[in-house]
């Protein structure tokens, strides 16, 4: 076609060359496309961004890098297609660090995140997601689903659930029906909000079990924020844990524990019938109307509120709102969870008026604190608005449980309502 046009003395502009180059590239005739590109330069015409995008996309990495540099020298501004083509080529050559420097937009970040996940470097992909957040680049459905599938592929379902929860909470096009179905089919937490699940479980489990942390390792922090032993404490989602017993052994005089399972509550009432400081009630944390407003000094939650749902946030928000209601002003809500600040902090901001501090503790399955803990439990970490400061303090992907200490602040709520 090019030959016919030249022999007919037809005038060729850059757009005409682009059409021919595009057709040759689609046909897999990359050498011929390269020849046409050379003819364009010889003719004295100036290639545009579209020209370079096609050539970069179908060139070898070395050739693409030269074309990219030439494009910049000509004063052309690369667009998303340019960056995606460069990143795709770099990822194929496993030059991920170099590809990272090219990322500019959500689309280019998605290409790189996909490269990390395919290389099973999901933590690097997650760090890149956090970098997007810090740059103010809004993630889309591709970002989330790429990360979710990446973490599922390496068997880290907890992180996949957290990312899914973040995706749904954004209320954007990121709600993928297919992915929702997959997560609901695989996720073990889908039954965690149902009484029948826990009744059935506790009929078959008689030994005490503590989620995440037992009381002894956490005692210094509990003592710090609940210093008076006569303060009234609520433990939500208690199960058959010995946590409440540990608090009473430590001198606390009024510890109320609730759980959705009537089976476990009946068991715990019988077990501690001789200890009046311990009270057990069957109750759903999302509906605690049996308690008056401002009736507790502290609420302890070992991820109970965040286990009841991940497909929709409304049940979690109900639990957090109810917790806020039953707390006295300046009372503390202490949440122990694996959920990193990038996911959890926004939920607190969107629910009620809290003053939030963050502590961390090494993951441990023992009754006693580690002899040489890596982190100082009672020292709060620096915490900025999006939680990105935590990484600077304790590094990437630390092996810790996060402890959010949320102090009820009625004065802030009144100011917000008045604004």
C-alpha positions as CSV (number, residue, x, y, z in Angstrom):
1,X,0.0,0.0,0.0
2,X,2.8,2.4,0.9
3,X,4.6,1.6,-2.4
4,X,1.4,2.3,-4.4
5,X,0.8,5.6,-2.6
6,X,4.4,6.7,-3.3
7,X,4.3,5.6,-6.9
8,X,1.1,7.6,-7.4
9,X,2.8,10.7,-6.0
10,X,0.1,10.9,-3.2
11,X,1.0,13.3,-0.4
12,X,1.6,11.4,2.8
13,X,1.2,13.1,6.2
14,X,2.0,11.6,9.6
15,X,-1.5,10.3,10.1
16,X,-1.2,8.4,6.8
17,X,2.1,6.8,7.9
18,X,0.5,5.9,11.3
19,X,-2.3,4.0,9.5
20,X,0.2,2.0,7.5
21,X,2.4,1.3,10.6
22,X,-0.6,0.2,12.6
23,X,-1.8,-2.2,9.9
24,X,1.6,-3.7,9.5
25,X,2.0,-4.1,13.3
26,X,-1.4,-5.8,13.6
27,X,-0.3,-8.2,10.8
28,X,2.8,-9.0,12.7
29,X,5.0,-7.4,10.0
30,X,7.2,-5.5,12.5
31,X,10.3,-5.2,10.3
32,X,8.2,-3.6,7.5
33,X,6.6,-1.3,10.0
34,X,10.1,-0.3,11.1
35,X,11.0,0.5,7.5
36,X,7.9,2.7,7.1
37,X,8.8,4.5,10.3
38,X,12.3,5.2,8.8
39,X,10.7,6.5,5.6
40,X,8.6,8.9,7.7
41,X,11.7,10.3,9.2
42,X,13.5,10.6,5.9
43,X,10.5,12.4,4.4
44,X,11.0,15.2,6.8
45,X,7.7,14.6,8.6
46,X,7.5,14.6,12.4
47,X,6.3,11.4,14.1
48,X,3.7,12.1,16.8
49,X,2.9,10.3,20.1
50,X,0.7,7.8,18.3
51,X,3.6,6.9,16.0
52,X,5.9,6.3,18.9
53,X,3.3,4.4,20.9
54,X,2.9,1.8,18.1
55,X,6.6,1.5,17.5
56,X,7.4,1.2,21.3
57,X,4.6,-1.4,21.8
58,X,5.9,-3.8,19.1
59,X,9.7,-3.2,19.5
60,X,12.2,-5.2,21.6
61,X,12.9,-3.7,25.0
62,X,16.2,-2.2,23.9
63,X,14.7,-0.6,20.8
64,X,11.7,0.6,22.8
65,X,13.9,2.4,25.3
66,X,15.8,4.1,22.5
67,X,12.5,5.2,20.9
68,X,11.2,6.4,24.2
69,X,14.3,8.5,24.7
70,X,14.0,9.9,21.1
71,X,10.4,10.8,21.8
72,X,11.4,12.8,24.8
73,X,14.2,14.6,22.9
74,X,11.6,15.6,20.3
75,X,9.5,17.3,23.0
76,X,6.6,14.9,22.8
77,X,4.8,14.1,26.0
78,X,4.2,10.4,26.7
79,X,0.7,9.3,27.4
80,X,-0.8,6.4,29.3
81,X,-0.3,4.1,26.3
82,X,3.4,5.0,26.1
83,X,3.9,4.2,29.8
84,X,1.9,1.0,29.7
85,X,3.9,-0.2,26.7
86,X,7.2,0.6,28.4
87,X,6.1,-1.0,31.7
88,X,4.8,-4.1,29.9
89,X,8.1,-4.6,28.2
90,X,10.1,-4.0,31.3
91,X,7.9,-6.4,33.3
92,X,8.4,-9.1,30.7
93,X,12.1,-8.8,31.2
94,X,11.6,-8.8,35.0
95,X,13.0,-5.3,35.2
96,X,10.4,-4.4,37.8
97,X,12.5,-1.7,39.6
98,X,13.0,0.1,36.4
99,X,9.4,-0.2,35.4
100,X,8.4,1.3,38.8
101,X,10.1,4.5,37.8
102,X,7.9,4.8,34.7
103,X,4.6,4.5,36.5
104,X,2.5,7.7,36.3
105,X,-1.2,6.9,36.3
106,X,-3.6,4.3,37.6
107,X,-3.3,2.3,34.3
108,X,0.5,2.2,34.4
109,X,0.5,1.3,38.1
110,X,-2.0,-1.5,37.3
111,X,0.4,-2.9,34.6
112,X,3.3,-2.9,37.1
113,X,1.2,-4.4,39.9
114,X,0.2,-7.1,37.6
115,X,3.9,-7.7,36.8
116,X,4.7,-8.0,40.5
117,X,1.8,-10.4,41.2
118,X,2.7,-12.6,38.2
119,X,6.2,-12.8,39.7
120,X,4.6,-13.8,43.1
121,X,6.0,-10.6,44.6
122,X,2.6,-9.6,46.0
123,X,4.0,-7.6,48.9
124,X,5.8,-5.4,46.4
125,X,2.6,-5.0,44.5
126,X,0.9,-4.0,47.8
127,X,3.6,-1.4,48.5
128,X,3.0,0.0,45.0
129,X,-0.8,0.2,45.8
130,X,0.1,2.2,48.9
131,X,2.3,4.4,46.8
132,X,-0.7,5.1,44.5
133,X,-2.6,6.2,47.6
134,X,0.1,8.5,48.7
135,X,0.3,10.1,45.3
136,X,-3.4,10.7,45.2
137,X,-4.0,8.2,42.3
138,X,-7.3,6.5,42.7
139,X,-7.3,2.7,42.3
140,X,-9.9,1.1,40.1
141,X,-11.4,-2.4,39.7
142,X,-8.3,-3.7,37.9
143,X,-6.0,-2.6,40.7
144,X,-8.1,-4.3,43.3
145,X,-8.8,-7.5,41.5
146,X,-5.2,-7.9,40.4
147,X,-4.0,-7.7,44.1
148,X,-6.8,-9.9,45.3
149,X,-6.0,-12.6,42.9
150,X,-2.3,-12.2,43.6
151,X,-2.7,-12.7,47.4
152,X,-5.2,-15.6,46.9
153,X,-2.6,-17.3,44.6
154,X,0.0,-17.2,47.3
155,X,-2.5,-18.4,49.9
156,X,-2.7,-15.1,51.9
157,X,-6.5,-15.0,52.1
158,X,-6.6,-12.6,55.0
159,X,-4.9,-9.9,53.0
160,X,-7.1,-10.7,50.0
161,X,-10.2,-10.1,52.3
162,X,-8.8,-6.8,53.5
163,X,-8.3,-5.6,49.9
164,X,-11.7,-6.8,48.9
165,X,-13.2,-4.9,51.9
166,X,-11.4,-1.7,50.8
167,X,-12.6,-2.2,47.2
168,X,-16.3,-2.5,48.2
169,X,-16.0,0.4,50.6
170,X,-15.0,2.7,47.8
171,X,-18.5,2.3,46.3
172,X,-17.1,2.7,42.7
173,X,-17.1,0.5,39.7
174,X,-14.8,-1.7,41.6
175,X,-17.7,-3.9,42.7
176,X,-17.1,-6.9,40.6
177,X,-20.0,-9.4,40.7
178,X,-17.9,-12.3,39.6
179,X,-15.2,-11.6,42.2
180,X,-17.9,-11.1,44.9
181,X,-19.2,-14.5,44.1
182,X,-15.8,-16.1,44.2
183,X,-14.9,-14.5,47.5
184,X,-18.2,-15.4,49.1
185,X,-17.7,-19.0,48.0
186,X,-14.2,-19.3,49.4
187,X,-14.2,-17.0,52.4
188,X,-14.3,-18.7,55.8
189,X,-15.6,-15.5,57.4
190,X,-18.9,-15.5,55.5
191,X,-20.6,-17.4,58.4
192,X,-19.0,-15.4,61.2
193,X,-22.0,-13.2,61.6
194,X,-24.4,-16.1,62.0
195,X,-25.4,-17.5,65.4
196,X,-25.8,-21.0,64.0
197,X,-22.1,-21.1,62.9
198,X,-20.8,-20.3,66.4
199,X,-23.3,-22.5,68.2
200,X,-22.2,-25.4,66.0
201,X,-18.6,-24.6,66.6
202,X,-18.8,-24.3,70.3
203,X,-20.7,-27.5,70.6
204,X,-17.6,-29.2,69.3
205,X,-14.9,-27.0,70.9
206,X,-14.6,-27.1,74.7
207,X,-11.0,-25.9,75.1
208,X,-10.6,-22.1,75.6
209,X,-9.3,-20.3,72.5
210,X,-8.0,-16.7,72.2
211,X,-8.0,-14.9,68.9
212,X,-4.7,-13.1,68.1
213,X,-3.5,-12.4,71.6
214,X,-4.1,-13.6,75.1
215,X,-4.5,-11.3,78.1
216,X,-1.0,-11.5,79.6
217,X,0.9,-10.0,76.6
218,X,-1.6,-7.2,76.3
219,X,-1.9,-6.4,80.0
220,X,0.5,-3.5,80.1
221,X,-1.4,-1.7,77.3
222,X,-4.8,-2.5,79.0
223,X,-3.5,-1.2,82.3
224,X,-2.3,2.0,80.5
225,X,-5.6,2.9,79.0
226,X,-7.9,1.4,81.7
227,X,-5.9,2.3,84.8
228,X,-8.7,2.0,87.4
229,X,-9.7,-1.5,88.4
230,X,-13.2,-0.4,89.2
231,X,-13.8,0.9,85.6
232,X,-16.5,-1.0,83.7
233,X,-15.2,-3.0,80.8
234,X,-17.1,-4.7,77.9
235,X,-15.5,-7.5,76.0
236,X,-17.3,-8.1,72.7
237,X,-17.3,-11.4,70.8
238,X,-15.8,-13.2,73.8
239,X,-16.3,-16.8,72.7
240,X,-14.7,-19.2,75.2
241,X,-11.6,-17.1,75.5
242,X,-9.9,-16.7,78.9
243,X,-9.3,-13.0,78.2
244,X,-12.0,-11.7,80.5
245,X,-10.9,-14.1,83.3
246,X,-7.3,-12.7,82.8
247,X,-8.6,-9.2,83.4
248,X,-10.4,-10.2,86.6
249,X,-7.3,-12.1,87.8
250,X,-5.5,-8.8,87.2
251,X,-7.9,-7.0,89.6
252,X,-10.6,-5.6,87.3
253,X,-13.9,-5.7,89.2
254,X,-16.6,-5.4,86.5
255,X,-16.0,-7.2,83.2
256,X,-19.1,-7.8,81.0
257,X,-18.6,-10.2,78.1
258,X,-21.0,-10.7,75.2
259,X,-21.2,-13.2,72.3
260,X,-23.8,-14.0,69.6
261,X,-23.7,-17.8,70.5
262,X,-26.1,-18.9,73.2
263,X,-24.1,-22.2,73.5
264,X,-20.9,-20.5,74.5
265,X,-22.6,-18.0,76.8
266,X,-24.4,-20.8,78.7
267,X,-21.1,-22.6,79.0
268,X,-19.2,-19.5,80.3
269,X,-22.0,-18.6,82.8
270,X,-21.8,-22.1,84.3
271,X,-18.0,-22.0,84.3
272,X,-17.7,-18.7,86.2
273,X,-20.8,-18.9,88.4
274,X,-18.6,-18.4,91.4
275,X,-17.0,-15.2,90.1
276,X,-19.4,-12.2,90.3
277,X,-16.9,-9.9,88.7
278,X,-17.5,-11.8,85.4
279,X,-20.8,-11.4,83.6
280,X,-21.8,-13.1,80.4
281,X,-24.6,-12.1,78.1
282,X,-25.9,-13.4,74.8
283,X,-25.9,-10.3,72.5
284,X,-25.1,-9.2,69.0
285,X,-22.5,-6.4,68.9
286,X,-24.5,-4.7,66.1
287,X,-27.5,-4.4,68.4
288,X,-26.6,-3.7,72.1
289,X,-29.8,-1.9,73.1
290,X,-29.8,-3.8,76.4
291,X,-27.0,-1.4,77.4
292,X,-27.7,2.2,78.1
293,X,-25.8,5.0,76.4
294,X,-22.4,5.8,77.9
295,X,-22.5,2.8,80.2
296,X,-18.9,1.5,79.8
297,X,-15.4,3.0,80.4
298,X,-13.7,0.6,77.9
299,X,-14.6,-1.8,75.1
300,X,-12.2,-4.6,74.1
301,X,-12.6,-6.1,70.6
302,X,-10.3,-8.8,69.3
303,X,-11.5,-8.3,65.7
304,X,-15.0,-9.4,66.4
305,X,-16.5,-6.4,64.7
306,X,-14.4,-6.8,61.6
307,X,-15.1,-10.6,61.3
308,X,-18.8,-10.3,60.9
309,X,-18.7,-9.1,57.3
310,X,-16.3,-8.2,54.5
311,X,-18.7,-8.1,51.5
312,X,-20.5,-5.0,52.8
313,X,-19.4,-2.5,55.4
314,X,-22.8,-1.7,56.9
315,X,-22.7,-4.5,59.6
316,X,-19.2,-3.4,60.6
317,X,-20.3,0.3,60.8
318,X,-23.3,-0.8,62.9
319,X,-21.0,-2.5,65.3
320,X,-18.6,0.4,65.6
321,X,-21.5,2.8,66.0
322,X,-23.0,0.7,68.8
323,X,-19.6,0.6,70.5
324,X,-19.4,4.4,70.3
325,X,-22.8,4.7,71.8
326,X,-22.2,2.5,74.9
327,X,-18.9,4.1,75.7
328,X,-18.7,7.0,78.1
329,X,-17.1,10.2,76.8
330,X,-13.3,9.8,76.8
331,X,-13.9,6.0,77.1
332,X,-11.6,3.8,75.0
333,X,-12.3,1.3,72.3
334,X,-9.3,-1.1,72.0
335,X,-9.3,-3.1,68.7
336,X,-6.7,-5.9,68.2
337,X,-6.5,-7.0,64.5
338,X,-4.3,-7.9,61.6
339,X,-5.8,-5.1,59.6
340,X,-3.2,-2.4,58.6
341,X,-3.9,1.3,59.0
342,X,-4.5,1.9,55.3
343,X,-7.7,-0.1,55.6
344,X,-8.8,0.5,59.2
345,X,-8.3,4.2,59.8
346,X,-10.8,5.4,57.2
347,X,-13.5,3.3,58.8
348,X,-13.0,5.0,62.1
349,X,-13.1,8.4,60.5
350,X,-16.3,7.6,58.6
351,X,-18.2,6.2,61.6
352,X,-17.8,8.4,64.7
353,X,-15.6,11.0,66.4
354,X,-12.6,9.2,67.7
355,X,-9.1,10.2,68.7
356,X,-7.1,7.3,67.5
357,X,-3.7,6.0,68.6
358,X,-1.9,2.9,67.1
359,X,0.2,0.4,68.9
360,X,1.7,-2.9,67.6
361,X,2.6,-6.2,69.2
362,X,4.5,-9.2,67.9
363,X,2.4,-12.1,66.8
364,X,2.6,-14.7,69.5
365,X,0.6,-17.8,70.5
366,X,2.1,-18.0,74.1
367,X,0.6,-16.8,77.4
368,X,3.6,-14.6,78.1
369,X,5.2,-11.6,76.3
370,X,8.2,-12.4,74.2
371,X,11.5,-12.1,76.2
372,X,12.8,-9.5,73.7
373,X,9.8,-7.9,71.9
374,X,10.7,-6.1,68.7
375,X,8.2,-3.3,69.4
376,X,7.6,-1.3,72.6
377,X,3.9,-2.2,73.3
378,X,3.0,0.9,75.3
379,X,4.6,3.4,72.9
380,X,2.2,4.7,70.2
381,X,3.4,4.8,66.7
382,X,3.4,8.0,64.7
383,X,0.1,8.1,62.8
384,X,-0.7,10.4,60.0
385,X,-4.1,10.7,58.2
386,X,-3.7,7.8,55.8
387,X,-1.5,5.6,58.0
388,X,1.5,5.8,55.7
389,X,3.7,7.0,58.5
390,X,3.5,3.5,60.1
391,X,5.6,2.0,57.4
392,X,8.4,4.5,58.1
393,X,8.3,3.6,61.8
394,X,8.2,-0.3,61.6
395,X,9.0,-1.1,58.0
396,X,7.1,-2.9,55.3
397,X,4.9,-5.9,56.1
398,X,5.9,-6.3,59.8
399,X,4.8,-9.5,61.5
400,X,2.6,-7.8,64.1
401,X,-1.0,-7.4,65.2
402,X,-2.2,-3.8,65.1
403,X,-3.9,-2.4,68.2
404,X,-6.1,0.7,67.6
405,X,-6.9,2.7,70.7
406,X,-9.9,4.9,69.8
407,X,-10.9,7.4,72.4
408,X,-14.5,8.7,72.3
409,X,-14.5,12.4,71.7
410,X,-17.9,14.0,72.1
411,X,-16.6,17.5,71.8
412,X,-15.3,16.8,68.2
413,X,-18.6,15.2,67.3
414,X,-20.5,18.3,68.5
415,X,-18.2,20.6,66.5
416,X,-18.7,18.4,63.4
417,X,-22.5,18.4,63.8
418,X,-22.5,22.2,64.3
419,X,-20.3,22.8,61.2
